[in-house]
Amino acid sequence: MMEWDSDSDISNNSGLDDEEVSSSINGLGFMLSGGVGGALPFPVDNLLHPAPCGFVVTDALEPDHPIIYVNSVFEMVTGYHAEEVLGRNCRFLQCRGPYAKRRHPMVDSTVVAEIRRCIEEGVEFQGELLNFRKDGFPLMNRLRMTPIFGDDETITHIIGIQVFTEAKIDPVLLQGHSVKESLRLSDKFFSPTPCDLRLDLNRGVNRGFCGLLYLSEEVVSLKILSLLCPRDIASVSSVCRKLYELTKNEDLWRMVCQNEWGSETTRILETVPGAKRLGWSRLARELTTLEAAAWRKLTVGGAVEPSRCNFSACAVGNRVVLFGGEGVNMQPMNDTFVLDLSSSSPEWQHVKVSSPPPGRWGHTLSCVNGSNLVLFGGCGRQGLLNDVFLLDLDAKHPTWREISSLAPPLPRSWHSSCTLDGTKLIVSGGCADSGVLLSDTFQLDLSMEKPIWREIPVAWSPPSRLGHTLSVYGGRKILMFGGLAKSGPLRFRSSDVFTMDLSEEEPCWRSVTGSGMPGAGNPGGVAPPPRLDHVAVSLPGGRILVFGGSVAGLHSASQLYILDPTEEKPTWRILNVPGRPPRFAWGHSTCVVGGTRAVVLGGQTGDEWMLSEIHELSLASFII
Ligand SMILES: Cc1cc2nc3c(=O)[nH]c(=O)nc-3n(C[C@H](O)[C@H](O)[C@H](O)COP(=O)(O)O)c2cc1C
């Protein structure tokens, strides 16, 4: 077992001058202003001595070499905290800040290819490449990578030592990309205003320079910047002081958040107490980097009685609604409870609702049209169900109303559902009579007066399954993950990921592949162990967070995994967040409240289902 000491990371034992060792940039970074060219400033045997360098260790036995250790110099210089980077591949340093999705075009791809070759061949690498601090500031990284061999001569780890220096790049070129030769040492870094952007009055336009900032602030802000997304605004703000000032505007950030997340999410976020205090720019950053994500435990008042399991819950604004479940002696329940999380002391309240649907468990409850809940399927006293009920929670006298929809799907339980466009219920898979697993996907448009079920016709479906999750991302795309899936005569827990774009004329299921290896049918990275009955949370911007569920063996189901299906090569990452996750991670019911809090209800303790203690994964700091 290797142990890495990070306490004395920044002491200067490297044999360099003090002056050479550190310079502070913007009061944030601790950097080496290294000499020009040459080898690294210390021999390999200095590896075990504390040195003022970035120091990372990756696990070479896991796919895509996830980081398992970073020292504090790495954290200080790059601005990324350990918990943000553990489990990820180091290549994120080649992207300009946490908002960027792709390697910056000025990063020399021949150096990256050489790194790849050295890793593949298991040899040491030494070289220099452009990296970026979390705030987008460019860094030169003199990188040395050394493989560590285990007893059987396989490479078990790779150590990376980074000497970061300021990369003096003209900020205009940094924005303007492409030309590698433009990576030059210049005397002037980050000119405070684009003073040399002079307009050629005769021709209106000065070739090579841009007169954008001669436009009025209103035009730049409202007509140009407001069309961008948070990631772009973060880049634009680092161009010059004027753009920095312009991009501090909260109204502008609201618009860019809306561009990125859609008006529904933005509207919901507006109703979250405390979101205003945090501000849109901070919210955009926190929800993108997840730097403030934390688990916390809430004790709530009231009671959900009689006690039960296998209920279904869903969020309506800041309220959590729970319906039905399985009581003692497999009694199907049909009562409705509400927990208002915006209250200072939230408590479960039994809601008196007229004409309740027949009792059931293994059903789904989803939110449509603002304050309406839609209930579908499950297992009742008489067996499996395929009925649909609607409840307007904000009605004066809340009443469950059966929707007599045409051409319903087969009765089922343990299926999965989600809501599209706020009005359409999507249902997939589940378990039909005699335990047959299903693989179909149905849609019910609840905005119609007489809703009609429509099976989404597809040429190919993922193997039939139950206990999987369906999540919506990017507006009208759905992502299916995990479940108990059929494989020939057998059933296995799955960690497969499939997506379907429902805005396409002929939607089709696609297997998400991230590794680029021929035949590889799953995203790259550290994939969550196969599971069913888990929780999947869609984050603003399209990422999906997975945790919990029934997982085989010794794996911890509480570990959080994150996937961005919109990436070119989607890659699973482990997300380490502080706080205590729920201890019993199976049989949960979860909902996302206000777009920023994933609330986990219940979870089996062995003999009791806890509903007075709920766990919450808060994604932004204002919650705490
Ligand atoms: C131990 C280790 C440390 C690394 N450190 C860095 C680094 O500091 N900056 C960087 O840009 N890439 C770093 N890399 C390289 C990237 O992780 C990745 O291997 C490289 O970008 C090539 O792979 P790709 O083409 O799949 O991105 C490191 C790799 C390893 C194994």
The ligand as an ORCA input file, in Angstrom:
! r2SCAN-3c Opt
* xyz 0 1
  C      -0.259     10.479    -13.941
  C      -0.736     11.339    -15.067
  C      -0.663     12.709    -14.948
  C      -1.089     13.546    -15.979
  N      -1.032     14.891    -15.815
  C      -1.481     15.707    -16.791
  C      -1.450     17.116    -16.633
  O      -1.023     17.644    -15.625
  N      -1.923     17.873    -17.645
  C      -2.404     17.339    -18.805
  O      -2.806     18.073    -19.692
  N      -2.431     16.007    -18.996
  C      -1.981     15.176    -18.023
  N      -2.005     13.810    -18.196
  C      -2.375     13.269    -19.499
  C      -3.855     13.022    -19.708
  O      -4.412     12.402    -18.582
  C      -4.102     12.102    -20.924
  O      -3.408     10.908    -20.722
  C      -3.643     12.745    -22.205
  O      -4.462     13.869    -22.463
  C      -3.720     11.804    -23.409
  O      -4.907     11.136    -23.501
  P      -6.210     11.624    -24.378
  O      -5.753     11.831    -25.757
  O      -7.188     10.491    -24.222
  O      -6.708     12.883    -23.737
  C      -1.590     12.970    -17.172
  C      -1.678     11.591    -17.278
  C      -1.264     10.773    -16.249
  C      -1.373      9.276    -16.385
*
